[in-house]
Amino acid sequence: MQYRRLGSSGLQLSVLSFGAWVTFGNQVGRGAAREMVAAAWDHGINFFDNAEAYANGEAERVMGDVLADLRLPRDGYCVSSKVFFGAAKEPGPTQKGLSRKHVVDACHAALKRLRVDYLDLYYCHRPDPDTPIEETVRAMDGLVRQGKVLYWGTSEWSAQQIREAHKIARLRHLEPPTMEQPQYNLMHRERVELEYAPLYAEFGMGTTTWSPLASGLLTGKYNHGVPPETRLGQEGYGWLQRMVLGEAKERRVERARRFTLLARDLGVAPAPLAIAWCLRNPHVSTVLLGASRTEQLLQNMEALTLGERLDENAWKRVEAATA
């Protein structure tokens, strides 16, 4: 395993990390989750990502039970949560958003579900138009000062919003955000590579990127439609299918087809190839992996060796295939 600092902080995360989005508590039960977390740990992964909204809190309960059952040393791994959407199926006005109340309540609930005394990373899962950014920054600063959170950050915030949070923190002598968790893959590049470009040097911002496979699109599993047994084909996941395929469905699928054909030509599996491409960006602190089976997770980790196996011409072909 390789490790990178989280931006300009001193925290070193494994370049590949393991997340629970749309798997733990839904597709994946405690037995399979235990097996995958154990495999991830055995291969050097030290960051496990979660959120209050994942399976309405059940993903955090599953992960907390697994971490406790495996008896992993608390000083050897990092665990995260995110706040915004709420954990209730139909959250009330004080059970969602980034108000001081919900930020604090959600932190305490996540600590209980994950069975830990503190969160290593705590994210504002989306910007909240109904709460002043200063209120959220003050709430996060309070949690850091209490030792309940070590690093706080944002997820899918605009560069302008992140800049505003830093300005407030600087003026009020508060703890600023350390990291951002954006989507980043061959199909979705602009925010990480262009919009955030000034923030890496200016604020030392780290990134813990998600969806390196574009929710499976880059594996080729949707090249000929959406099989019902896949994530996008499951009941209740129409929102995810719309997010992944969008209005330009045919063009996105065609780009995925070209990519998978190129992977075959290069003699590698498409999933680790897509992940290895993400790792080539030095501003990526860690790439979050998601899996429903241990075999998937282990195949994805083959990305660690592809950087050495493929030359610059091969990477140019990868980018051309998905352009």
N, C-alpha and C positions, 0 to 999 in steps of 0.2 A: 504494500500500500504506500501511496505517496501522501504527503500532508502539506497543506498550505495555510498561511495565516489568514484569518478573517479580516480582510482589508488591512488597515494599519494597526489593528489590535494585536495583542500577543497570543491570542487563542489560535491554536493549530487544529484544524479540522481535516479529517480524511477527505481526499479529493472526490471520493464517491461516498455518499451518505444514503440512508435508508428512510423512506417516508411511508406514512400510513394512509395517504389520501385515497379514497374510494376502494380500499382493500380491507384494512383491519375493521372488524365489526360488521362488514358487509360480505364480501367474497371470502374473507379469510377469518377463520376462528382462532382460538387460543393455541391449538396444537400446531397448526401450520405457521402461525405467527412466531411461536417459540422457536421452531426449526429455522425460520428465515433470519430472525434476529441473532440466533446463535451462529449461523453461517456467516452473517455479516460481521459479527464481532471476531470470529475466528480468522477472517480475512482482513482484519485491520480497520474496519469501519468503526468510527467513534462518535458519529452524530446520527441521532434518531429524531426524525421530524414528525410533528403532530399539530393538531389544532382543535379548539373547542367544537367546531362545527362538523368535524369528520365523524360521520355516523352518529350525530347528536351526542358526542361525548364518549360513545362506546369505543371508538378507536383508541382514545387515551386510556380507558380502563383496560383494554386488552394489552396495550403496550406496557402499562404500569405493572400488570400482573406478570407479564413475561420477563421484564427487567428484574423484578423482585425474585421470580422463580429461578432465573439463571444466576442470581447472586453476582451480577457484574459489579466491579468496584466503582463506587459513585464518582471517585476522582478520575476514572479512566474513560468515561463517556460523557457526551453532551446530549441533552434532550430539550426539545422546544415545544412551545405551544403558540397559538395565534388567537387573537381576540378581534371580533367584529360581528360575525354573523349570529353568534349565540349558540348554545347547545340545546335549547328547547326546540321541539318540533314547530311550535308556533310562538316564537319569543315575543314577550311583551315589550313595551317601550324602554324599560330599564334593563332588559335582558339581552340587549344587542347594542352595537355601536361602539364608540370610543369615548363615552363620557367617563369621568373619573370613577363613578360608581361601577359601571360595567367592566372597565379595565381592571379594577381591583378585585371585584367579585369573581371575574373569570379567571384571574390568576390563582386565587385561592382554590377555586373548583378544579383547575388543571393540576395544581399541586396534589390535591387529594386523589384525583383519578390516576395520575401518573405515579403516585406513591413516592414522591420525592419532597425534599425540604426546600428546594429552590429550582428555578428554571434557568438553564444556561443561556438560552435565547428565547426572547418573547417578542412576537411580531404584532404590529397593527395590520390585520389581514387585508384590509382595504381602507382607503381614506373615508372619513365620515363627514359629509357635508353639513351635518346637523350639530357638530361639536367643534368649537374652536381648537385649532391645532395646539395652542398654548395649554389648554386644559389637558389634552392628551400627553403632551411632553411633561407637564408637571406630575401627572399620575404615574408615568413610567419612571421619572426621576425618583419619586417617592418609593416605588417598589425596589429600585436599585439600591437606594440608601438603607432600606430595611433588610437587604440581603436576600430578598425573595426572587430577584432577577439579576443576572450578571451582565447581560448585553441585551439591549432592546433595538428593534429595527422595524422596518416597514415591509409591506408586500403589495406590489402593484400600485405604488404611489407614483405620481408624476415627479419629474425632476424638480419642478417648481415647488411642490409640496414638501419634498425632502429638504430643499434649500431653506424653506420657511421654518421647518422644525429645527434645523441647525442654527438659524439666525436667532430664534427664540431662546434656545439652549445657551447660546453664547452670551446673549444680553442678560439673561436671568441667572447665569451660572448654574445651569442644570445639565444633567447627563444627556448628551446628544445621541441620536440613533447611530448604531455601528454598521448595520447591514440592511440590505434590501433583498427580498425574495421575489424575483421576477420570472416569468416564463421565458425560456430561452432554448431554441432549437433551430434547425436548418430552415424551418418554415416561419419562424418568429424571431427575428433578429434585431429589428430597428431600435427598440427601447434600450436594450443592453449595450449595443454597439454605438448608437448615435445619441439618443436622448440623455443617457447617463454619462456619456463620455467625460464631461468636465468634472463630475462628482468624485471620480476615483482618486485623482490627485488632490483636489480641493479639500475633501473631507476624509480621505482614506477609506472610502466606502467599500465594504465587502459585499459579495453576492452569494446567495445559496440558491442556485437556479433550479427551477422545476420543469417537468415535462420535456426531458431531452428527446423523447421519442414521439413528441406531438400526440400524446395519449394513444400510442400504438400505431399511428398512421405510418411512421417511418419504418416499422417492422415489415410492412407489406401485407398485414392481415386484412386490410380493407381495400386491397387492390381490385377486388372483384365483388364488392358489396360489403354489407355489414352482417356477418354471421350472428345469430341470436345468442350464441354462447360467449361472445366477446363482450368487453366492457361497454362499448358503444351500443351493443345490441340488447343489453339488459333492460328490463322494465324499469321505468323511472329515471333512465339516464338519457332521455331525449335532449335535455339541456346540454349534456356533454357532447352529444353527437353534433348538435348545432354549433357548439363552440369550436370543435375540432375541424369539421368539414365546412361549415359556413355556407355562404351563398355561392362562393367559387368552388363548389365541391369537385366538379370534374377536373378543374385545373390542379387543385391540390392533390387529388388522387393520381393524376398523371405525373406530377413531380415525384410523388412517392414511388410510383412504378419505376421511373427512371433511376431513382436512388437505389432501389432494391436490386435492379438489374446490374447496376454498377458494383454493388457490394458482392454480388455473385461473381462478377468478372474479376474483382480483386481477391476473391477467395476468402472473404470474411462474412460473418453474419451481419445483417443490417443494423441490429440493435446496438451492439458494441461499437460499430462504426459511427453511428449517430452520436453516441455518448462521447466517444473519443474526440470527435470534432468539437464538442462543447468545451472539453478540457484544454483545447489548444488556445483558448482565450485566457490570457493571464489575469484578467479581471474577474474570472469565475473562481470563487474560493472553494466551492464544492458543488457537485452535481447530485441532485436528489434522485435516487432510484426508487421506483415503485414496482412491486412484483406480487403475484398471487401464488407463485410456486418457487421453491428453492432453486429449481433448475433454471428458471428465468433469471433470478438474481445472480447466480453464478455465471451464466452466459454474459450478462451485462457487465460483469466485472472484468471480462476479457478486454474491455476498453483500455485498461491500464497498460497493455503491451502494444497496442496498435500504433501509438505515437512513434515507437521505435521501428516498427515493421514497415510503415508506409512512408514514401518520400513525398516531397512537395508537389510533384506532378500529380500524384494520386489525390492529394487534398484539393488541388485545383479542379480535378475532375468531379470530386464530390460536390463542390460548390456549384459547378456548372450544371450538374444534373438536377439540382433543386432550385435553380434560378427561375 
